[in-house]
């Protein structure tokens, strides 16, 4: 098997010149393009080989997991069969004790579910209350701000236009000692 060409081999390749040979610039240009394409193909090939290796390792892991799960399933089936046989052999007292434990666990779980649902509803009510309080505070601040701005317009009726109004607002803002209403 012959040695593979590398991009460097192609770039360093020089042809002999003949009497009616090819145009050197075109050959050199072509050689550079071939070298670049080969380099890209080799890089892509290496990346694909690496990806194939990673995928093969992943598949191997999945196969191992599949085998483990299959073995576990067989063991679980055997254990279930043994437990079923043992359950039939157990006395009625042991069955009743187990059922009592199950009922106790179910009751505790149901209590936790009910408690969690109640907490959730409490949190929802609290969220709605806070939203209403926030809306009321924002409305109060907006009302105050509207009144403040309306009051400034009345103090300087000669001011017209947005520039004059901003000037009047900045002048009165420095002299105004009033503040927004206190939060409840």
N, C-alpha and C positions, 0 to 999 in steps of 0.2 A: 504494500500500500504506500503510495507516495505521500510525502509530507504536505500538509495543507498550507496554502498560502495565507499569509497574514497581511493586514493593511500596510505594514511597513515594507514587506517584501514587494508588494505591488508598487508602492511609491518609489522604491529604490531601483526598480526594474528599468533598464535602459536597452533600447533596441539598436541594432546595428543600422547604420545608414546605407542606403543603396542609392543607385543612380536615380532611379525614379521612385524614391521612397515616399512614405506618408508625410503629411505636414506635422512637424515636430510639436508645434503648439497644440494642435488638435489631439495628438496622441497623448501628450502630457496631461491635457485637460481630461481626456477620457480615463486615463490611468488614475488621476485624482478622484474622479467620480466613482470609479470602480472600487478604489480603496475605501472611500467613505461609505459606500453601500455595503461592502464586505465587513467593515468595522461595525456598522449598525446591525447587520445580520448576526455577526458573532456575539455582539452584546445582547441582542434579543435572544439568541440561542442560549447563552449562558443564563440569562434571567429566567427563561422558560425551563431550563434544566433545574435550576434552583427551585422554582415554583413546583415542578413535578416532584422533586425530592421532598419538599415540604408537604405536598398533598399525599404522597405515598406514606410519609410518616404519620400524617393525620389519619389516613385510611387504616393503617396498621393499628393505631390507637383505637379507632372505632371498632375494628374487628376484635381486638382484645376486649374492649368493653362489651361487645355483643356476646362474646364467649362467656365472659363473666356473668352477664345478665342471664344468658341461657342457663348456665349452671345454677345461678341463684333461683331462677324460676323452677328448675327441676327440684332443687332442694326445698323450695317453698311448697311445691306440690306434695312432695314426700312428707314434709312436716305437717301440712294440712291433713293429709290422709291419716297420719299417726295421731294428730290431735283429735280428729273426728272419731277414731277408734277409742281413744282415751276418754273422750267426752261421753261416749255411750257406756263406758265402764264405770264412770264416776257415780257416786251416790247422789241421790236427790238433794241432799243437804248442801253439797258443794255447789250444785247448779243454782239453788236458791240463793246461796251466799253471793255467787258471782252476779246474779241478776240484781240483787240488792245493791251491790257496788256500782253496777252500771246505772241503775236509777239514781244513785247518789251523785255520780259524775255528771249525768245528764241534767240533774236539778241544779248543780253548781254552774255548769256551762250555761244553762238557760238564764240563771240569775245574772251571770256576767254579761250575757247578750242584752238582757233587759237594762242592766245598769249602764252599759255602753250606749244603748239607744237613748236612754234618758239624758246622759251627759251630752250626747250629740244634739239632742233637741234643745237643751239648755244653752249650749254654745250658739246654736242657730238663733235662738231668741235674743241672746246677748248681742250677737252681731247685728241683728235688725234694730235693737235698741240703740246701739252705738251709731249706726248709720243714720237713724232718725235724729239723734242728738247732734251729730256732725252737720246734718242738713240744716237744723235749726240754728246752729252757731254760724254757719256760713251765710244763711239768710240774714241773720242779725248784722253780721259784718257788712254784707252787701247793702242792706238798708242804711246803715250808718254811713258807708262810703258814698252812697247815692245822695244822702242828705248833705254830707260835707261838700260834695262837688256842686250840688244845686245851690247851696248857700254861698259858695265862692262866686258863682255866676251872678247871683243877685247883688253882691257887694261891688262888682265891677261891670256894670252893664255896658260900658263903652267898649269893652274888649270884644273883638269879633275875630273869628277865624281860629284855627287850631293853634297857631303860633302865639297869638295874644293870650289865648286861654291857658296855654302851658306856662307862659311867663307869669300870668296872674296866679296860677296854682303854685308855682315855685316860690313866688313872693309871699303868698299867704301861708305856705307850708312852714316857712321859717318862723313866722310870727305866730302861728296857730299853736296853742298849747293843748288843744283838745286831743283825746286819744280815742281809739275804738272802744266800744263797750266791753266791760270785763266779761270773761267767760264764766258761765254759771258753774 
